[in-house]
Amino acid sequence: MIAQDVLKQLAEDLKQFARTETIFGKPTEIQGNTVIPVCKMSIGYGGGGGEGEGTEKKGGKGAGAGAGGGVRLEPAALIIAREGEISVVGIQAKRGKLETLLEMLPQTIEKVVKAKGKKEKETEE
């Protein structure tokens, strides 16, 4: 039951980040316009535990638990209030090379599998 307690505490701690104030930034006045930054938030957590019996020679019983979590914030948009009108301007965060590569990986694998299937078919004929 130690693992459940650890995960419960971790989830409670991560909830502190998932507040409106984290997603919507503080309104700022710029040249008579009100600008509110908006962020995209991703939260992940996980954990595990263990038990053991062992033998008398090896020390007997045991227990263990572990947990980890992370929060990712990235700019998503700006809400701009200007002369009674509100507009939303999207912000596309610059992606790194690794992120782009990982995004392309499933399509690449699919192409390789199809090409291999074609080659095998041609060899059979």
C-alpha positions in Angstrom: 0.0 0.0 0.0 3.0 2.3 0.2 3.0 2.8 -3.6 -0.6 4.0 -3.5 0.2 6.6 -0.9 3.2 7.8 -2.9 1.1 8.1 -6.1 -1.7 9.9 -4.2 0.7 12.5 -2.8 2.3 13.0 -6.2 -1.1 13.5 -7.9 -2.0 16.1 -5.2 1.3 17.9 -5.7 0.7 18.0 -9.5 -2.8 19.4 -9.0 -1.2 22.5 -7.6 0.3 23.3 -11.0 -3.0 22.7 -12.9 -4.7 25.9 -11.9 -6.2 28.6 -14.0 -3.4 31.0 -13.1 -0.9 28.6 -14.7 -2.8 28.3 -18.0 -3.8 31.9 -18.3 -1.0 34.4 -17.5 -1.3 37.8 -15.8 -3.0 40.4 -18.1 -0.5 43.0 -19.3 -1.3 46.4 -20.7 0.7 47.2 -23.9 0.0 50.5 -25.7 -3.6 50.5 -24.5 -4.2 46.9 -25.3 -4.7 44.1 -22.8 -2.7 41.0 -23.6 -3.2 37.7 -21.8 -0.8 34.8 -22.5 -2.2 31.3 -22.7 -0.2 28.2 -22.2 -0.7 24.5 -23.1 0.0 22.2 -20.1 0.9 18.5 -20.2 1.1 16.6 -16.9 2.3 13.0 -16.5 3.0 10.8 -13.6 3.5 7.2 -12.7 4.9 4.9 -10.2 5.2 1.4 -8.9 5.9 -0.6 -5.8 7.2 -4.0 -4.8 7.2 -6.5 -2.0 9.4 -9.4 -1.2 9.7 -12.3 1.1 13.2 -13.6 0.6 14.7 -16.2 3.0 16.1 -15.9 6.4 19.6 -16.1 5.1 19.0 -13.2 2.8 17.4 -10.8 5.2 13.7 -11.7 5.0 11.0 -9.3 4.1 11.2 -6.2 1.9 9.2 -3.4 0.4 9.6 -0.6 -2.1 7.9 2.2 -3.9 8.8 4.9 -6.4 7.0 7.6 -8.3 7.9 10.3 -10.7 6.1 13.1 -12.5 6.5 16.1 -14.8 4.8 19.2 -16.0 5.4 20.8 -19.3 4.2 24.3 -20.2 4.5 25.8 -23.7 3.1 29.0 -25.2 -0.1 28.4 -27.1 -1.8 31.8 -27.7 -2.3 35.4 -26.8 -5.7 36.9 -26.0 -5.8 40.5 -27.1 -8.4 42.9 -25.9 -8.4 46.1 -28.1 -11.0 48.8 -28.1 -13.8 46.5 -26.9 -12.9 43.7 -29.3 -11.2 40.4 -28.3 -9.0 38.4 -30.6 -7.0 35.2 -30.1 -3.6 34.9 -31.8 -2.1 31.4 -31.9 1.5 30.8 -31.1 3.2 27.9 -32.7 6.2 26.9 -30.6 9.4 26.1 -32.4 9.9 22.4 -32.5 13.3 20.8 -32.1 14.8 18.3 -34.5 14.2 15.4 -32.2 10.5 16.2 -31.8 10.1 16.5 -35.6 11.9 13.2 -36.1 9.8 11.4 -33.6 6.6 12.8 -35.2 7.7 11.4 -38.6 8.7 8.0 -37.2 5.4 6.1 -37.5 5.0 7.2 -41.2 8.5 6.2 -42.0 8.0 2.7 -40.4 4.8 2.3 -42.4 6.6 3.1 -45.6 9.4 0.7 -44.9 6.9 -2.1 -44.1 5.0 -1.5 -47.3 8.2 -1.4 -49.4 9.3 -4.7 -47.8 5.9 -6.3 -48.5 6.1 -5.2 -52.2 9.7 -6.6 -52.5 8.6 -9.9 -51.0 5.6 -10.1 -53.3 7.8 -9.5 -56.3 10.3 -12.2 -55.2 7.5 -14.7 -54.9 6.3 -14.1 -58.5 
